[in-house]
Each structure stands twice: as structure tokens, then as C-alpha cells.
Amino acid sequence: MKWEEEGYTRKDEHGNMISIEEYEESQRPTGLNRVMTKGDLKLFAICGVGFFLDSYDLFIINLVTPIWTYEYWGGLAKPPVKTPTYPLLLRGAVNAAANIGNIIGQLSFGFLGDAFGRKFVYGKEMIIMMVGVILVISLPNHMAGPTRNKFWYLFGMRILMGIGIGGDYPMSASIVAERSSLRNRGRMLGWIFSNQGWGTLAGSIVTLVVLGCFSKALKHGEYSQLDAVWRIQIGVALVPAAATLWQRLTMPESKKYLQSGELSMLKTSSLSSSATTMDYTGKGAQMHATDADSNDLSSQDRNASIVEAHVAPPTKDVQLKTFMIYFSEWRHLKQLIGTASCWFLVDVAFYGLNLNQSVLLTAIGFSKGKTEYDTLLKNAYGNLIIAAAGYVPGYFLTIYFIEILGRRWIQIQGFLVCALMFGIIAGDYNHLGTAGKFVCFTIAQMFFNFGPNATTFIVPGELYPSRVRGFAHGVSAATGKLGAILSGVLFNYLSTKIGVANVLWIFFACNVAGAIVTFFLVPETKGVDADALDFKECQEKVARAQGM
């Protein structure tokens, strides 16, 4: 499958300079009716499947946990027999294990992707994820020692799986942002990220299908079959993973990344002595160094020529230092603080809700059944309804409106609507009925995805230039996963200590804080090319160095 590039690059394959204005003029208007070009479809097929699997693997734990409780923690025993229960902190650790791995993967793959190139790392994260899944479903039931040993094994293997999942975040975001057209970039990132919704929906459907296949045995009390159920639930993810692995491993390097990396070699100290100029006549202008008179050139064109004369493919030591140098400037660091803190705040509430959705459905009285099979079935139905009615539609609202309303507006209104829903449930928790709580949870899911869950992924992919994009996106995502870990580990513990209603008030506060941080620290990225801005900043350095 051939990889195509539609993103802006300042030079074409012949070395001719292209201004951002000329690039925009050459782009066909997308209009609201355009969905994807041929190149977009290829990106969606390769990068989108990765996010489908990411979501499937991350959220299937929500549907597997009740089965583990039945199979390994005495959940099938009847009173008055006293049985052990799935320890809350251990359950939280196993739930959060993939997110711990995410942090390692997001930081390491983001850094390596910037330092050594997208081609160097892409596809390796999929291999790690596949190995992790295989080891999880290979849990030996005859492992020596107490039951908790099995779950520490699952904890370790889910961390490994999470490293692969985490590595996909900065790499897929960077690759899609660098290869998509400026007019359609936000929508394309939205399409890629929407696969998180399809992965969650698929998890519910697979659970219903597998339970249906084993229904006869389970209805007759053959609960030993649950062991096969959860292994199939998790193992299904390996099928589409294998289908896209080769395309990832054979991806060519991005031209946008290569040209952006050249700017890392620019040294301000050597600019003032430069006498390079550029014959700039518009489209197809040629860059070259000369001592000729440059009075007929604008200062901007002259600065651009000097920048081009000093750039070169970066050495490895320069690539390793680029991130620290770029974010040593407050204007850049402020943006990183904004994208990272917003991702942290949304993930506290988002993962607190999704990793424990089965617990919440039981708490509000939805997942109650006469038998264990009925309980598992109702739990799967509840997750399916929330995904179909709220989760997936939210992504499509983002895709439709992102190039109309912009990223900041969608992120702020999403934070505020989610805060409202959590406030309604928490404020009237003891009187609001099951149906009312269920509707509020569904609306919250919709506006997470027509809001900060989608935009906190999209904005870091657009805001930073390609030479630091992978690691900046990885840092933002990893900070978010710290919030997910807090929710995964502490939700069950806090819900028993202070009550579910008070935990929801915490989610309320996180969403309000997210709206405030977005307003003050996160800029609008609609129609903005970070690499073009980066090149402009380099020209400003030339002007300062020459006293212009």
C-alpha cells in the first residue's frame, strides 16, 4: 500500500521554495461534503486500525473484570459461605496497568520518533502490543501460590501491552498530522481517533457474541467456561493487528518531518555574518547562496534565504537536544503545560468513568440479574447502549464540526457539559432514578468525545512543529495517563470510603478546571501549520541577529 503526503512542506522534491499561501491556494476546497481523499483513506486504514485496537484492548478490561471476579475470586459462591473478594486496590492496579505501560510507551516512542524518525519506530509498537496480548491470554491457571499471584502476572503483562498501545498515540498522531492537508487535518485526526469509539463498541459486541456462544453451558451452571470467554474477548484483538503490521513496518519517512528536523541545526550565533540571499519570485522560486546585492528582496525573503543556507540534516546529538532547546522558550512551554494539564484533567474523569463503567452500572442498579449469566449480559448491554448512544456519536460530531467551530470551542463546551452531567448525578444521587443517571452518563460520554477526549489528542498533533511533535504529544498524553492511573487505582477505593457521589464531584471539579486551563493556555490550531510558524520564528531569529 503506497503512502501519500498532502501536508505542507516548505520545499518541493526539486528544492523549490513553497510559501504557506501558495500551498493553501493549491489545495482544493474541501467543503462540508468532502469526507476523505484516497490518501486519507489509506491513512485511516493503517493508523485508524491501530487506535481501534488501542481502545479495544484498553477498555475490554471493563467487561472482563466481572468475569475474573466470578472465576478467580469466589464470585459464584452463595451465602452463607464466606468467600474472598477481588481486592479493591489489586483490581485498581490491574485496571490501571495498561495506562502505566502507556506512559512508558508514549514517552519512549515519542522521543525515539523525533530523534530517529517515524520510519525507525513505527510498527514496533504494534509488535509489543501483540506480544502483550498473547501473554495476557496465556495466563497459566495452575500457577503456584495464592490467586493474587495470577493477577500480578496479569498486571505485568498488561503493562507490556500498554507500552505498545502508548507508543501508537504520538506516532499515529504525528504521522497523520504530517501527511494530511491543512484544510482537512483536524477532521482526519478526528477520524483516526474515532476508532477509539469503534473499539469500545466492538468490545461490547464481541462480549455479547461470545456470551451467546457459551450461553447454553453458562445457563446450566458450567461456569468453568468463563475461562474461555475472557481469553477470547481479549484475544480477538490480534486479528486486525496482524493485518496492518506490514504496512506500518514499511512506511517511508515523512518529508515534513525531514524538513522540520533541518531547522534544529540553525545556530543564531552564525546568522549575523551570513550574506546569503534568495531569488524569490513566488511559486517555484529557487534558493541559493550568493554575495550579490539583495536590495530588491524584502527583509522576510532575505531572512528566509539565510535560514535555508544554514539548515542541514540534523546530527544525532542535535536531535536529542532539540526538545529541551525548543521548550526553553516560555511561549512554547506554556502551550505544553496547557495541552498536558488538559489531558490530565479529562483523563481523571474519562477513565474513571470508562474503566469502572461496569461498577457504576451496578451501583445505579442497571446491571442486576437473576443469575450470573444475566448479570454479565445486562452489563454488556449497558456498555453497548452507552457506546452506541453517546460514545460513538460524540466522535462524529467532532469530525463534522471541528473545521467549523475550531478546537478550543469544542474542548471548552465539552468540559462544561460533562461537568454539568456529573454535577446533576452527584447533587441528587440518592433521589435521581436509574434511568436518569443512565441518561446523564450517556450524555457525558457524548460530550467527552464531542469535546476534550478528542481535542486533547488532536491539538498536540497540530500545535507543535514536526521536529518536536512526537515527544511533545507523548509528554501531553503521558501526563493524561497519570490522571487515568489515579482513577484506575483509586476509584473503587474512594467510592467505598467517601461514596460514588463524592467521587463524581471530583470529576465535576476536574472538568471545570479543564475548561479554565483551555481558555488561558491552549491556542486555536484550526488552519495553522506549526512547521510554517516554526520557520517564521527562525526568520525572526535572523532579524534579531542582524539587528533588523
N, C-alpha and C positions, 0 to 999 in steps of 0.2 A: 504494500500500500504506500503510495507516494505522499510525502509530507509537503504541504504547501504553506507559503508565508504571505500574509496580506497586511502585516503590520508595517508601520512607518520605519524606514531606515534612512539615515541622512545621506547615504551614498548608494548608488545602484551597483550592479555587478561590474560595471566598467570604471568605477571610481568617480562618476559624475555626482556632483552635489545635488541634493533634492531638498528644498525647503519644506517645512510642515504645511505651508499654504498651498504649495504646488501639489503636495501629496493629497490634501483634502479636496482640491479641485478635481483630481484624477479619480476619486472614489465615486462610484455610482451611488446615488441616493438610495438609502435602504428602504425608507418608508415604513409604515406600520405593518404592511402585508408581507414584507420580506422576513423569512424565518432563518434560513441558513443557505450559504453558498455551498458549492461542492467541497471546498476546503474546510468549511465549518463542520460539515457532516463527518469528514474524516477525523477531525479533532474530537468531535463528540463521541465517535465510535471507539477511539483509543483512550482518550483521557476520561471520558464520561464513564466508561465501564469501571475504571479504577475507583471512582467515587461511589458508584453503585455498590461495589464490593466493600469499600471502606465503611459505608453506612450499614450494610447488611451485617458485617462482622461485629461492628461496634454495638449495634442495638439488638442483635439476636439474643444477647445475654439477658435482656429484659424478659424474653419469652422462655428462656432455658432455665432461669433461676427457680421458678416454681417446680419444675421437673426435678432439678437437683435436690430441692427440699424434700420432695416425696421419696426419691430413690436413695439418697445418702444420709438424710438427717431425720429419719423416723417419721416423716410427714404422713405416712399411711397408717400408723398405729392408731387405735381407737381408745378413748378413755374407758376404764380408769388407768390404763397402762401409761406410765410416765415415760416419755421418750425425749431424747435430746432434740434441740432445735438448731437450725443453721445460725451460728453466732453472728450477731449483727455486724461487728467490726470485720470479721473474716469475710462475710458477704460483701461488705462495702469495699474491702481490699480487692477481692476477685473482680467485682464490677468495675473498679477503677483501674485495674491492671493495664488494660489496653490503652487508657489515657496516659498512664505513666510511660508506657512504651512510645506513645505519640510524641511526648516531649523530646525524648531522645532522638526519634526519627526526624521530627521537624527541624530541630536544631542542627543535627549532623548532616542530613541530606540537603537542607537549605544552604549550609555553609559550603559543603562539597560541590553543590551545584553552581554556586557563584565562583568558587576558587578554581574548579577544574572543568566546568562546563556541564550543560544539561545532558549531553550525549554520554558523558562519563558515568553518570549516576542513574539515568532513567531506565527503568526496568528492574534494577536491582532491588528496589523497594517491594516490587511485586513478588519477587522470589522469596524475600524474607517473610512477607505476609503469608504466602502459600505454605512455607515450612512451618510457621507458627500454627496455622490452622490444622495441618496434618498432625502436629504433636499434641494439640488440644484434644482432637477426636481420638487420639491413640491412648488416652488416659487408661492406665492399667488398673482394673478393678481389684486385682489381687495384691496391690501394693501393701507392703508390710507397714504396720503401725496404725495409729488411730485415723479416723476418717479425715481429720483436718490435714493430714499429710497429702492426701489426694488433692485437696484444694490449694495447698501451697504449690503443688506441681502445676495446677491449672493457672495459678497466679503467675508463675514464672513463664509459662508458655504463652499466656495472653499478653505479657509484656513484650515478648519477642514478636508476636503477631502485631502488636501495636506499633512497634518500631517501623515495620513496613507500611502500615496504614498512615502513620505520621509523616513518613518520607514522601508520600504522594501529595500531601497538601501543598507545600511550597513548590514542588516540581511541576505538578499539573497546572497550578495557578500561573506560574511563570511562563510555562510553555504556551498555554492558551493566550495569555495577555500579549506575548511577543509575536504570535503568529496570526492574531485576529486583526481585522480592520478597525480603525479608530472609531468609526461610526457604530460598529456592531460589537465592540469589545465587551462592554458591560453585559449586554444581552447574552453573549457567548459564554462568559464566565458564569452567568446565571443558569444557562442550560447545563453546563458541566456540573455545577453544584446541585442542581435539581435532582441529580441522580441519587443524592442522599435521601430524598423523599421516596424515590422508587425503591431504593434498597430497603428502607424501613417497611414500606408496603409489602415488598416481596417477602420479608421475614415473617409477617403475619400470614400471608397466603401460604407459604411453604409449611408453616406450623399447622394451619388448618388441614392442608392436604395430607401431611404426614400423620396427624392425629386421626384423620379419616381412614387412612390405610390400616391403622392399628386399632380402629375403634372396636372391632369385634372382640379382640383379646382384652383390651382395656376395660370394656364393659363387663366382662366376665371375671374381672379381678386379676388378670395376668399382668400385674404392674411391673414385672421384670422387663417387659417390652419397652418401658420408658427409656431404658439404657440405649436402645437402638434409635428411639425417637430423637433424643437430643444430639446424638452423633450425626444423624442425617441432617438435622436442622443446620448445624454448623458447617458440615462438610460440603453442602450444596454449593457454597461459595467458590469452591475450587474449579468448577466447570467454566464459568466465564473468565476467571483469572487466567487460565491456561490459553484461552482463545486470543487474548490481547498481548500476551507476554512477548512474542517475537517482534511485533510492531514497535513496542517500546524499546527493546534492546537494539533495534536497527535504526532508530531515529537519527537524522543528521543534525548537526549543530545549528542553532538559530543564528541568522545573520545579525539580528537586532542585538543579541547578547554579545556577539563578537565585536561589533562596532562600539557598543557601550563600554565594554571592557577596555578598549583602547584609551578612553579618557582617563583611566586610572593612572596612566603613565605621564599625565600632564603635570609639570612642575612649575609653579608660579615663578620661582626664582630665575628660570631661564627664559621667561616670556619677554621681559623688557628689552632684551638685546636682539630680539627677532626682527627681521626685516622682510618676512615673507608676506606676499600679497596674493590676491586671487582675482582672476578674471571672472567676474560674476555677472552673467547676463540673464539669469533666470534658469529655466529648465534646461538641464544638460550642461550646466556650467562646469568648467574644468578647474580642478585645484592644482596649483603648483607653487613652488618656492622660487622667488626671484628677487633681485635687488632693484628692479625697475621702479619708476615713480608710481605712486599709488594714490595720487591726489583725486583721481576720478572715482575712487571707490568710497562707499560710505564707511563710516567707522565700524558699523556692525559687520559688513562684509570683510573688512580688513582684519577684524578680530577673529572672525571665523577662519580666515586663511591661516592666521598664526596658530590657532588651536590645532588645525589639521596638520600643520607642519610639525607639531610636537607630539602628536599621538602615535602610538605603535602598539602592536600586540603586547599585552602586559606580561611581565615575568611573574613567576610563581610567588616570589616574596611580596611583590606589589599586590597581587590578587588577595593574598592572605591578610594584608593590612587595610584593604580598601574600605571594608565595613567601618572600622574604627575611625578612619580619616573622614569618611563621608558624614557620619553621625556625630562627629566632634563639633559640628555647627549646630547651634540651638534651633534654628529653623527646621532642620531635618530631625533632630532628636525629639522636638516637641510633637511632630507628627507620629513618630514611632511610639511615644508614650500614649498618644491618643488611640492609635489602632490596637495596641497591645492591651490597654486597660479596658477598652470597649469589649474586646473579645473575651477578656477575663470575666467581666460583669455579665455578659449574656450567657456564657457557658455555665456559670454558677446556677442560674435558673433553668437554662435549657436542658443541661444534662441531669440536673436534679430532678426534672420532670420526666425525661425520657428513660434514664437508666432505672428509674423507680416507678415507671408508669403502672406496672402490674400491682405494686404495693398501693399506689394511690387509688387504682380502680377497686381494689379490695376495701380500702379504707372508706371510700364513699359508698360502698355497698353494691357495686356493679358486678364484681366477679364472684358471686356466691352461687354455688351449685349443690345439688343433692349428693353428687358423687365427685370423686377426684377428677374423673374424666370430664364431667360437666363444668367443673371449675376451670380446668385448663382450656376448655373450649370457649367458655364465656370470656376468659382473659384474652384469648387470641382474637375473638370477635371485637372486644373493646378496643384493642390496639389497632385492629384493621379499620374500624369506623373512624377513630381519631386520625389515622394516617390518611384515609381516603377523603374525609370531610374537611380536615384542617391542614394537615401536614403538606400533602402534595399540592392542593390549590394555592397555598401560600407562595410556593416557588414560582408557579406560573403567573401569579400577579406581579411578582418581582421581575420576571422576564419581560412581561408586557410593558410595565411602567418605568423600568429603570432608565431608559434613554429618553423618557418624557419628564419624569419628576426629579430625576437625579438620585444620587446615593444617600446624601445626608438627610434629605427629607424622608425617604423610605426608612432609614435607620432610626431617626428620632421618633416618627409616628409609631413604628413597630415597638420600640421600647415603651412608649407611653400606653399603648393599648394593652400590652402584656401586663404592665404594672396595674392597670385598671382591673383586668380579669383576676389577677392574684389578690388584689385588694378586696374585690367583691366576695370571692370564696373565703378568704381569711376573716373578713369582717363579719360575715354571717354564717360561719362554718357550721354551727350547731343547729341552725334553722333552715338553711338552704338545702333543698332536697337533692337526691341523687341525680335527677335529670338536669337540674340547674347547675350543679357542679360539673357534670359531664360536658354540658354545653360551653361553660366557661373555659374548661381545659382545652376543648376543641378550638375555640376562638383564639386562645393563647397560642396554640400550635400554629394556627394560620398566620398570626402576626409575628411570631418568631421568624417564620420563613418569608413572609412579606415584610421583612424588617431585618433586625440585626443579625440573625443567624446566617442569612445570605450575604448581607452587605459587609459584615466583618471579614468574610472570606474574599469578597470582590475588591474592596477598597485597597488592601495592601498589595494586591496583584497589579493595581493600576498606579498607585501613588509613588512608588519608588522606581528609580531607573534600573535597567536590566542588570547592571554590574553589581547591585546590592539587593536586588529584588528577592532572590531566593531566601537569603538569610534573614532579611527584614520580615518577609512573610512568615518564615519559620519562627522567628522570635515572637511575633504577634500571636501566631497560632499556639505556640508552646505556653505563652502566658495565659491564653484562654484555657488550655488544658489543665493548668493549675486550678482554675475555678471548677472544671469538670471533676478533678480528683477530689477536691473538697466536698463537692456534692455527693460523689460516689461513695466516699468513706463515711461522711458524717450524716447524710440524710436519714438513714434508718436509725442511727443512734439518737440524733436530735429529735426526731419525730416521736420517740418513746419518752424522751426527757422533758421536752417543752411542748410537745403536741404538734400535729401536722399544720394546724392553723398558724402557729407562730413561725414555723419553717417557711410557710408561704408568705408571711410578712417580710422575711429576709429576702425572698425572691422579688417581692414588690420593691424593696429598697434598692436592690441591685439594678432593676430596670430603670428606676427614676434616675439613679446615678449615671447610668449609661447614656440616657438622653442628654444630661448636662455635659458630660465629657465630650460627646459627639458635637454638641453645639460650639464648644470652645476650642477643641483641639483637632477635630477631623475636618479637612477641607473637602470641597466638592471635586470629584475626579472626572465628571462627565465631560467628554470632549477634550480631555487634557492628556498629552503624551509626555510621560515623565522623562523619557530619553531626550526629547526635544528641549525640555526645560533644563535638563542636566547640561546639555550642550550650550544653552544660553547662559547658564551660570558660569561655564568655563570661559565664555566670551567676556563676561563681566570681570572675571579674574584678569583677563588680558588687559581690559581697560584700566583696571586699578593698577596693574603692574607698570603700565606705560604712562600713568598719570593722566589718562584721558577723561 
